[in-house]
């Protein structure tokens, strides 16, 4: 599956290059008959998950307060950007990362987080994504027409993309050894069961809206590095397979095979009696997650870009040409 999705991303980016680039003139890369600068590169950096599971002390939120640094994984990817002007770019990118959440690591300093810790759920998932976005450089826009090229170039961007996930949850045996199981087929909250018509099955491939800001630093006329915050707004609350309420565990025997039903009974409710001593199961209908807030994830990236093609159309090249000593014949 991983190799298949990587192949899909590579084909998608390659198709964009084939469709939009016309290297018919040896000195220029053209798009629609117009010169365009093209940049390609790689990026990597930590990714943080924001969902129902995990978090820190107090009421759960949807941003930095509930980041669990101990679950952070490295994101890796590549990108191509088309620049019709110095201040506007069209980016296509593909990348891989990993997200996770665990209730048992929440610090216990108050009742708000104790309810989440008592829930005692966890998940992990690989994440594959591809997206397209528009980049805007405000300082270059305000100074358009100038031959002076600032070394530091702040920018913002927004776009649209797709991502694929597949959450897994754990069961620990009496020795504390964990085994991991795919959660989507187990219908842990009754998705697709006639007894819970409001709970629809969720799709493992979803749309998102990538957005963020960064600053590009020119190293040479061809090479640059960027520091970027990349946030993804999603339209699903099931990246961690937790959203609504607990169901009657007897329903697992109706809709799943015996092996799946056994796993689902153990994995959908792993309550520990922290607040209510002696409790080991919640009644059906008890709140399990918060469906009002969709899941999200964000990354802090370091990017390295390389300008493709000739440099004749770059501002730095024009400035150098204008200041070159004249020739006499």
N, C-alpha and C positions, 0 to 999 in steps of 0.2 A: 504493500500500500504506500509506504514512504517513497519508494523508487518511482511508483506510478505518479504520485502527485508532484514529485520533483520534475519528472519528465513533462508534466502538464504545464508547470510554471515556466520551464525553459522554452517550451514550444510557444507559449503565449508571448513571452518577451521577444523571442526570435521573430515571430510573425509580425509584431509591431515594428521591428526594425526593417523587415523586408517590405512591409506595406508603405512605410512612410519615408524611407531613405532612398534617394535616387543618386547614386554616385556616378552619374553619367558624365560629369565633367571632372577631369582629373584634379583640378585645383580646389574644388568646392564640394561640400555635401549639401544637397538641395532637397527641399521639401516643397512640393507644389510649385517648383520653378524658382523658389526663393532660398537664399542661403540660410542655413541654420546650424548653430553650434550644437554638438552632441557630446555628452559626458557619460561615462560609465564608471561603476565602482562597486565597492563592497561596504557592508556595515555590520557592526556587532555591538552588543551591549546587553545589560540586564533587563529582564522582563518581569513585571509585577502584575499579579492577578487581583481583581476587585470583585468579589462575589459574596455569597452567603456564608461560605466556610472560612474559618480562620479569623484573623483580625487581632485587635489589641483591646486594652481595657476600655470600658464605657460602651455606649450604644454604637452599633456598627454604622459606618459611613461608606461613602462611595469613592473616597480618594485616599490621599497619602497616609492618613492616620492609621488605617487598617492594613498597611503593607507589612507582610511578614518577610523580613530580609533573609531568614534562614531557609526559605523555600525558593529563593531567587535562582533562576536559570539564565544561561546566556542565549541571546537571540543571534542568529547568523543569517545573512542574506546578501542580495545584490540588487543593483538598480541601474536604470538608464534614464537620462533626462535630456529632453529636446528643448533647446533655447532659441525661439524665434527672435527674441530680443534679449538684452542683458538683464532685464528686470522681470521677465516672465519665463517660467519653465513648465514643461509637461513631463511628469515622472511616471514610469512604470517600474514596479518592484516586486520581488518574490522573496520570501524568507521563512525560516523555521524557528520555532521556539518551544518552550515547555512551560506549563502553568500547573499550580498545585495549591491546595488549601487543606488545613487541618485544624479541627476544633481543639484538640488536646494540647496545643502549644499556646493557647490564649492565657495570658497572665491573669491570675485570679485575685483581683483587688477590689471587686465590687460585684453587685448582683446582676447588673446588665450583661456583663460578659460571662458570668457563671451559667446563665441559661444556655448560652451557646456552647460553653465547655461541656455542660451536661449532655448536650445533643451528641457529641463525640463522633461526628462524621468526618470523613476525609475523602479526597479525590486527587487524581493527577491526570494530565492529558497532554499529548503532543499537539502542537498547533502548527498548521501550514497555512500560509496566506499569500495572496497576490492582490495588488491594488494599483490604481492609477490616481494621480493627484496633480493639482495645479500649484506651482510654487510662485510666490510673489515676493520680490525684493524691494521694500519701500524706499530705502536710501538710494538705490540705483534708479528707481522710478523718478524720484524728485530731482536727481542729477542727470537725467537722460540727456543725451547729446554731448555730454562732457567726455573728453578723452582721458580724464583722470580716473584711475581704477582703484578704489579703496581696497585695502588688504582684508578688512573685516566687513562681512556682508550679512547682516541679519535678514531673516526671511520667515514667512509663515506659509502654511500649505493646508489644503483640505482636498478630499477626494472620495472615492468609493472603492470597495474591494470585496473579496470573498475570503472566508477562512473555513478550515475544516478542523474539527476536534472530535474526540472520542473518549469521554471520561471513564476512569476506572476507580473503583473503591476497594478498600482492603478489609479482610477478615483475619483476625489474629487467633491462633490456636492457644492451648493452655500453656505452651512454652513461650508465647509472645512472638512466634514466627508468623509473618504476614504473607498472605497470598492475595494477588490483585485480580479483580474480575471486571469485565466490561459492564457498565451500568445501564447503557441504553436498552439492551434487550430485556432487562429485568423489570422494566416498568415500575420503578421504585415508588412513584407517587400515583400509580394507577393510570398512567398515560395509555389511552386507547381502550380502556375497559368500559363496558357499557354502564357499570355502576357509577362511573365518574365521567359523565359526558362532557363536563367543562374542562377536563384535562386531556389535551390533545397530544399525540406523539410529537416530539421535537425532532427537527432535522439536524444531522451532523455537519452539514455544509450550510453556512449562513452568510448573509451580507453584513458588512460593517462600514463605518465611516471613519477612515483614518484622518487625523488632524493633528496639528502641532506647530512648533516653531523651532528655530535653530539659528546658528550663526556659522557661516562659511568663512574659512581662513585660507587665503591664497598662499601656497608654498612656493610654486613656480608658475610660469605661464601655462603649464599643462596640468600640474597637480595641485590638489587642495584637500583640506580636511574640514569636517563639519562636526559640530556637537548639536544634537537634536533630541527634543522630546517628541515621541510619537505615541499619541493616545488613540485608542479605538473605541468608538461608541458602537455597541452591538444592539441587536433587536431580539435577544434571547436571554432568558434567566436560567438556562440549563447547561451552561458550560461546566458547572460543578454538579449537575444532576440534582440540585436542590432548589425548590421554588415555592411550593404551596404547603401541603399538609400530609400527615401520616394517613395511611389507608388501613383497611382491615387486612391483616396478613393472610387470611384464608383465601383471598382473591388470587394470590399467587398460585395456589393449587389449581385454580380454575383455568387460568390463562397461560401458565408456563408448564414445561415438562418437569418431572419430579426433581431432577438435578438442579435446574434453574430455580425452581420454587424453594428448595432448601437454601440455596445461596441468597436469594432475594429476602427471605425471612430474616436471615442473620445480618444482612448488609444494609437494609433500608432503615432499621432502628437499632442503634447500638448505644442506647441511653445508659449513662452512669448516674447513680444516685448522689449527685453532689449537693444539690439544693434540697431534694426530697429523698432522704435516706431510704434505701430499700427498693426504690423504683428501678425497674430494668426495662420497662416498655411504656410507650405513650399510648393513650387511647386513640383510636381512629378519629380523625378530624382535628387533632391537636396541630397547632402551627409547627411546620418543619422549616420553612424558609420565608423570605420576604419577596413576594412576587411584584411589589410596587417598583422595585429598582432592577433594571436589567444589569447583567454582568458586563464587566469591562476589563480591559487590560492595557498596560502602557509600558513603554520601553524608553530608556535613556541610551542613545546611540552615539557611537563614534563612527564617522564615515570617511572613506578615502575615495576621492573621485579623480578621474583621469580624462582630460579633454581629448576627444578623437578628432582626426582629420587635420587639415592645415590650419595654421594660426593667422592667416592673412586677415580674417574678419574679426579677430579679437581686439578689444580696445587697447590692450597692452601692446599688441603688435603695431597698431596704428600710431600710438603715441611714440613708440620707438622709431618708426619710420619718419615721423615728422621732425624728430630731434637729431636725425642722422646728419653727419657732415656732408655738404654737397660735393659732387664730383665735377671736375673740370676736364674738358676735352680740348 
